[in-house]
């Protein structure tokens, strides 16, 4: 059993996914704000690919990353 995601209650994140998703959220946020930060241009896509997820899981994780950054009512993870 993985960790429960507080933003999407139907989504479980494994311990390995938690840190990668946080990095992907930060990279997406930086790309959206056009900052060149510690990820040096790495995209959220390439960070999520580190997990080598199935296409379905990749879509779920990518949707979570986008929803986390785009929804102004959510706090930063």
C-alpha positions in Angstrom: 0.0 0.0 0.0 1.4 3.4 -1.0 1.0 6.8 0.6 -2.3 8.7 0.2 -2.1 11.9 -1.8 -3.8 14.7 0.1 -4.8 16.5 -3.0 -6.3 13.6 -4.9 -7.7 11.1 -2.4 -8.2 8.4 -5.0 -4.5 8.4 -5.9 -1.9 6.5 -4.0 1.8 7.4 -4.3 4.5 4.9 -3.5 7.5 6.2 -1.4 9.6 6.2 -4.5 7.0 8.3 -6.4 6.7 10.9 -3.6 10.1 12.5 -4.1 10.0 12.3 -7.8 6.6 13.9 -8.0 7.7 16.7 -5.7 10.7 17.4 -8.0 8.4 17.3 -11.1 6.0 19.8 -9.5 9.0 22.1 -8.7 10.3 21.7 -12.3 6.8 22.4 -13.8 6.4 25.4 -11.6 9.8 26.8 -12.6 9.1 26.2 -16.3 5.8 27.9 -16.0 7.4 30.9 -14.4 10.3 30.7 -16.9 13.0 30.3 -14.3 16.1 28.4 -14.8 16.6 26.8 -11.4 18.3 23.9 -9.9 16.8 21.4 -12.4 18.7 23.2 -15.2 16.0 22.9 -17.8 14.8 19.4 -16.9 11.1 19.1 -17.6 8.5 17.5 -15.4 8.2 14.9 -18.1 11.8 13.8 -18.0 11.7 13.7 -14.2 8.6 11.5 -14.2 10.3 9.2 -16.7 12.9 8.3 -14.0 10.2 6.1 -12.5 9.8 4.2 -15.8 6.0 4.1 -15.2 3.4 2.4 -17.4 1.7 4.9 -19.8 -1.4 4.9 -17.6 0.5 5.6 -14.4 2.6 8.3 -16.2 -0.7 10.0 -17.2 -2.0 9.9 -13.7 1.2 11.3 -12.3 1.4 14.0 -14.9 -2.2 15.0 -14.3 -1.4 15.3 -10.6 1.7 17.5 -11.3 -0.3 19.8 -13.5 -3.3 20.0 -11.1 -1.0 20.8 -8.2 0.6 23.7 -10.0 -2.4 25.0 -11.8 -4.9 25.0 -8.9 -4.3 28.3 -6.9 -6.2 27.0 -3.9 -3.7 24.2 -3.2 -0.7 24.8 -1.1 2.8 23.9 -2.4 3.8 20.4 -1.6 
